Amino acid sequence: MANSVRASHILLMYSGSSRSSATRSKEEAAQQIQGLKKELDGGADFATLAKQHSDCPSKAKGGDLGTFGPGQMVKPFETAAFSMPVGGVSDVVETDFGYHLITRTG
């Protein structure tokens, strides 16, 4: 495993997810994140979609989370980020915070 990676993400929270103030249901968030995944698969720009849709403050930076090492992110997020190649985009990753799409940028 690499010592660190750099990644960006799009987070869609839902009512009841950790630290969430979102009003959408879990089902609505799941549908929306799948729609965003389809847009990315079709060539949409990750940073643009993050700025428009993410519930994370990182959206101001196009979803950029900077560089992080093992143990700094929740396990499902870490596993996805460390397992993909630079430039790759994950499938939907669910954590206690909601649904994520992740791209490894370094």
C-alpha positions as CSV (number, residue, x, y, z in Angstrom):
1,M,0.0,0.0,0.0
2,A,1.2,3.5,-0.8
3,N,2.2,5.7,2.1
4,S,-0.2,8.4,1.0
5,V,-2.6,9.3,-1.8
6,R,-4.3,12.5,-3.0
7,A,-8.0,12.3,-3.8
8,S,-11.1,14.3,-4.4
9,H,-14.7,13.3,-3.7
10,I,-18.3,14.0,-4.1
11,L,-20.3,13.4,-1.0
12,L,-24.1,13.1,-0.9
13,M,-25.4,13.0,2.7
14,Y,-28.9,12.0,3.7
15,S,-31.1,12.5,6.6
16,G,-29.7,10.4,9.4
17,S,-26.1,10.1,8.1
18,S,-23.3,11.2,10.4
19,R,-22.9,15.0,10.8
20,S,-25.6,15.5,8.2
21,S,-28.0,18.4,7.9
22,A,-29.3,17.0,4.6
23,T,-33.0,16.6,4.2
24,R,-32.9,14.1,1.3
25,S,-33.7,10.5,2.1
26,K,-31.2,7.7,1.8
27,E,-33.0,6.5,-1.3
28,E,-32.9,9.9,-2.9
29,A,-29.2,10.3,-2.2
30,A,-28.6,6.8,-3.7
31,Q,-30.4,7.8,-6.9
32,Q,-28.6,11.1,-7.2
33,I,-25.1,9.6,-6.6
34,Q,-25.8,6.9,-9.3
35,G,-26.8,9.7,-11.7
36,L,-23.6,11.6,-11.0
37,K,-21.6,8.4,-11.5
38,K,-23.3,8.0,-15.0
39,E,-22.4,11.6,-15.8
40,L,-18.7,10.9,-14.8
41,D,-18.7,7.7,-16.8
42,G,-19.9,9.8,-19.8
43,G,-17.0,12.2,-19.5
44,A,-18.3,14.9,-17.1
45,D,-15.7,16.9,-15.2
46,F,-15.3,15.6,-11.6
47,A,-14.4,19.0,-10.1
48,T,-17.4,20.7,-11.7
49,L,-19.8,18.1,-10.4
50,A,-18.2,18.3,-7.0
51,K,-18.7,22.1,-6.9
52,Q,-22.3,21.7,-8.0
53,H,-23.5,18.7,-5.9
54,S,-21.2,17.7,-3.0
55,D,-22.3,18.2,0.6
56,C,-18.7,18.4,1.8
57,P,-16.9,21.7,2.4
58,S,-14.2,20.4,0.0
59,K,-16.7,21.2,-2.9
60,A,-15.2,24.7,-3.0
61,K,-12.0,23.1,-4.2
62,G,-13.7,20.8,-6.6
63,G,-13.8,18.0,-4.0
64,D,-10.1,18.1,-3.3
65,L,-9.2,16.5,0.0
66,G,-5.5,16.9,-0.3
67,T,-3.0,14.1,0.6
68,F,-3.8,11.6,3.3
69,G,-2.3,8.5,4.7
70,P,-3.6,5.2,6.1
71,G,-5.9,5.6,9.1
72,Q,-6.9,9.2,8.3
73,M,-10.2,8.4,6.5
74,V,-13.0,6.0,7.4
75,K,-12.1,2.5,6.2
76,P,-14.4,2.1,3.2
77,F,-13.2,5.4,1.8
78,E,-9.6,4.6,2.5
79,T,-9.8,1.2,0.9
80,A,-11.3,2.7,-2.3
81,A,-8.9,5.6,-2.5
82,F,-5.8,3.4,-2.0
83,S,-6.9,0.7,-4.4
84,M,-7.5,2.7,-7.5
85,P,-5.0,4.0,-10.0
86,V,-4.3,7.7,-10.3
87,G,-7.1,9.2,-12.5
88,G,-9.5,6.4,-11.6
89,V,-13.0,7.0,-10.4
90,S,-14.6,4.7,-7.8
91,D,-17.9,3.1,-7.8
92,V,-20.3,4.5,-5.2
93,V,-18.7,4.1,-1.7
94,E,-21.0,4.2,1.3
95,T,-19.7,5.4,4.7
96,D,-21.5,6.7,7.8
97,F,-21.3,10.1,6.2
98,G,-23.3,9.2,3.1
99,Y,-22.5,8.2,-0.5
100,H,-19.1,9.1,-2.1
101,L,-17.6,9.1,-5.5
102,I,-13.8,9.3,-5.3
103,T,-11.2,10.1,-7.8
104,R,-7.5,9.5,-7.0
105,T,-5.5,12.5,-8.1
106,G,-2.0,11.5,-6.8
